[in-house]
């Protein structure tokens, strides 16, 4: 079943010059396509909606500071089982636990700055796509 998902290349990925490497990994997956891509500096109001469920957690303030620290790449990726597949390609949040070959396993350094976001379910993807690409929904 073809799906759509939101993928963010976070400020650390942009700062470290990993856009081409990460985009290349996504493009090399047979049957997947990047159908929208923009470089944006994300504002607090949008990020508060995106990360609202974490507002009461101790990592929330540093997360917001990190996510507003520089530009991110915002993408829509479409394809067969792309939600599950993109999560596997990203790897676990902890780069030490992430397998080699995953984005975080190969390039991750710390948990808080973990290079990439990928929607975790069809429901999340739909909600997140409406936030970041309202014109495409």
N, C-alpha and C positions, 0 to 999 in steps of 0.2 A: 504494500500500500504506500503510495507516495504521500509524503508529509512535508511540512515546512517548519523550520525552526529558526530561532534567533541565535546568532553567535556574536559575541563581543570579543574583540581583541583588546584587552585592557591596556591602561597606560604603560605598564611595564613592558608589554610586548612591543608597543609602538616605540618606546624609548630605546629599547635594545635592538631595534632594527630587525624584528622577527616577522613583520607583516608578510613578506614574500614567502618565507619558509612555511608559515602556517597556512596561508591561502593556498599555496602549492599542494600541501597535504590534503586539503579539502577538495581541491580541483582534481586531484589524482584518483579520488574515489569514483569508480565506475557508477554511472547513474545519478550522481549528485551534481547540482548546479548552483552556483551563487547567482541569485536573481536580483539582488540589491546589495550595494556596498557603498558606505560613506565613511569618511574620516570626520569625526565630530568631537568637540569638547563637550562632555555631558554635564548638564547643570543639576544642581541639587533637587529642584522640584521633580524632574524626571526620575532621578536616582532614588528619591524618597518613595516614589510610587513603585519602582522596580524592586527595591530592597525593603519595603515597608514591613514585611513579616519579621524582619530581624531587628527592628528599631529598639527593642528592649534588651538586646544582647550586648555583651561587653565589646564585641568586635565591630559593632555598628559605627561608632564615631571614627575609628581609624579606617574602616572600609570606605566611608563617605569621603574622607580626606584623600585617600588614595585614588578613588575613582574620579575625583574632580581635579587631580594633580596634573593632568595633561590630556591630550587627545586619545580617543579610542577609535577602533574601526568597528562599525556596526554593520552586520550582514544578515541577509535572509538566505538560508541554504535550503534547497529542496531536493527530495529524492526518496528512494525506497528506504524505509526504516532509518531515516536521517536523524531522528531524535536520539534513538538508542545508539546509533553509530557515532554520532558526534560526541556523545558523552564518553564513549569508549575511546575515541580518538583523543579527546582532551585528557583523559586519565583522572584518577582521584585528586582531590584538592591538595593533599599532602604530596609534594614532589618526591619524597623519600619512598612513599608507598606506590607511586605511579610507575608502571612498567616502562622499560626502555621501548622506544617506538611511539609512545604517546607524547603529546605536546608537553605536558607537565613532567613526564619522566625524562624527556630529553633536555628541556630548557628551564624547568621550574627551579626556584631557589628557596623560597619561603612560602608558607601556607597563605599568608594574607595577600601577597602579590602573586597570584597564580595564573597569570597570562591570559586566560580565556574563560568566557562564560558560554554555556550551551544550555538551552531549555531542558528541563528534566522530565517533562511529560507533554502530551498533546494539549492539555489544559493550560499549562504554563506557557507553552509556545504561543498559543492563541492570545493569551493575555499580554505577553511580552511583545509580540509583533504589533498589537494594537497600540502599545505605548511608544515603540520606537519607529514604526512605519505605519502610522494611521492611514496614510493615503493608499497603501498597498493591500489593506485588509478588505 
